[in-house]
Amino acid sequence: MNVNDNKTYISIRYNESRLLVQERYESLRSTYAENVYNFDSYVKDNIPDSDSPKFVSVDMILQTATELLYDKQTARAESFETGKLTYGNANPQSPDFNSLADFICSGDYIEVKLPWQLLNFADPSRMEIHDDYYDGNYGVAYQYIDKIYVGIGTEKTEGRIHLAPLTLKGWRSRDYIAGKMHFR
């Protein structure tokens, strides 16, 4: 199964479901590689290819590495997989409600709920995502988008999965200042 022009991939298998990201767009790698993996992700030989076929788990740093008091030894930072998905019913009116549910399948439908940050959105209200970490940015820069591409396939899908555009709309945030409502 190949995904065409995609940076994020969701693998849904009831007990093993997870969100995967193309290694070049792994935010943990770009920001904490030295702490977690013990290498500088911005050294030329460590930068993943922009068309890399490798997809990796979505992880988050738990704590930063600190110098240990004994013999000045250092420790690696801890991270955990945040892209693991939980199957269940997220409808609070349902008797089998699961507040931790990320997805559910029923008949021909799949409903997936993901936090914007797992999809590398910097500001979803403005439809800004993290730009390519390594293409002249040295870190996190934002890029405006107006659509994402989605597709579906099975383990039996041959060739590339067809992706269709899904139009996105941002929203304006409201602030309350000195008794007045205003929009940004």
N, C-alpha and C positions, 0 to 999 in steps of 0.2 A: 504494500500500500504506500503510495507516494502522495505527498501533499504539495500542490503547486503554488508557488509564491505565497507561502504562509510562514508566519513567524511563531505562531502559537497553535498547539494541537491538543485536543482533548481526547483521551482514550477512555471510553466508557465500557467497563466490564464490571458487573455488579460489585464484586468485592475488591477489585483492583483498579478502580477508576482514578484517574489523575489527569492533571493538566501538565502538559509538557511544553517547553519553549525551545526554539532553535538556539543552540549554544551561544551564538553571537548576541542574542537579545536577553540573555540571562542577567538580570540586574544584580544578583548577588555576586556573580563573577566580576562584573565591571566595577563594583564599588568595594567589595571586601575580599578579593582574591588573595591578597597578601595575608590577611588574617585567617582565612578559612583553608585555602589551598596551598599556602606558602609560595606563591609566585606573583609577579607583577603582571597583571593582565594587559598592560599597555606596552609591554616590550614586544617588538615586532613579531617574533616567533611564537608568542603566546596569544596573538589576536586571532580569533576564529575567522574562517573565510566567510564572506557575506552570503555565499550560496551553500554553506555547509549542510549536509543532509542529516547531521546529528542533532537529535532533540534530547533535552535533559529535563530532569525534574525541576519544579519551581520550588526553590528553598528560600528561607529567610534566616537572617542571622539572629541567634538567640542572645549572645553576649559577645563583646569584643574580647580579644585575647589581651591578657595583661601580664606584665612581668611578675614572675613568682618571687616571693621574698627569699627563698632558699637557693643559693648558688646562682642567682640571676638567670635561671632557666626561663624560657618562654613557653607558652602554651598556645595551641591553635584555638581559634574562636569556635564556638559551637553553633551549629545551624540545624534546622529541622525542615522537613518537607511540608510546605504550606499548600501545595497543589493537589494533595490527596482529596478526593471527593467522596462525600457521604451520600448514599442512596436513601431516599425517604420522601415522605409527604410533608411539604412545607406549608400546607394550608392549616392555619390555626383553628379553623372550625371543624377539622376532621378528627375523628377519634384516634387515628394513628399518626397524629401530628408529630413531626420531629423538627425541632427548631434548628438543628444542625444540618438539615438536608441541603445538599447542593444540586441534586438532580433526581428526576423520576422518569420512568418510562411507562407508557400506557398505550397499548395498541400501536398505532403508527406515530405516536407523539413522543418526543423527548423534551423535557423542560429542564433547562440548566440555569442555575443562579450562581453567579460568581461575583466576588467583590471586584470593583473596577481595577484596583491595584494589581490583582493577579494577572490582568491583561496588559500591564505596564502603562496604564493611564496615569498621567500626572495630574490632570484636572479634567474630569469627565464633563463638568458643566460647560467647559469651553472646547471639548473634544480634542484635548491635547494629550498626546502619548509621548513616551520616551523615544527620542530619535536614536539613530544608530550610535551606540556608545563609542565606537572606534573610528568613525568617519570624520575626523577633525574636531571632535567635540571634547575629548578627554574628560569624560564624565557624563552627566545627565543634562541633555538639552531637550527642549520640547518641540514637537512637530504637530501641527493641526491636521486633523483628518475629518472627513465627512462621511466615511463609510468603512465598514470592515467586511471581510469576505468570509462566508461560512459555507461549509460543505459537510456531507455525511457519507460514510462508507462503512463497509463491514470488513471482517477479516478476509472475506472472499473477494473483495473488490480488487479488480486487476487494473493496472495502470494508475494514472493520476486521478485523484478525487476532483470532480468539478466543483469549483467554488463560485458562489453567486454573491453579488454585492448586497449588503444590508445597510441602508442609509441610517445615519445617526443624526440626532439633533441634540444640541446642548441646551442649557437652560440658564436663566439669569438667577443669581443668588440675591436674596433680600437681606438687607441689614436694617436694624432698628436703631436709629440715632436720634436722641433728644426728642422723642415722641413722634418722629416722622418715619414713614416707610419710604425707602428709596431703593433703586435698583442699580447694580453695577453695570 
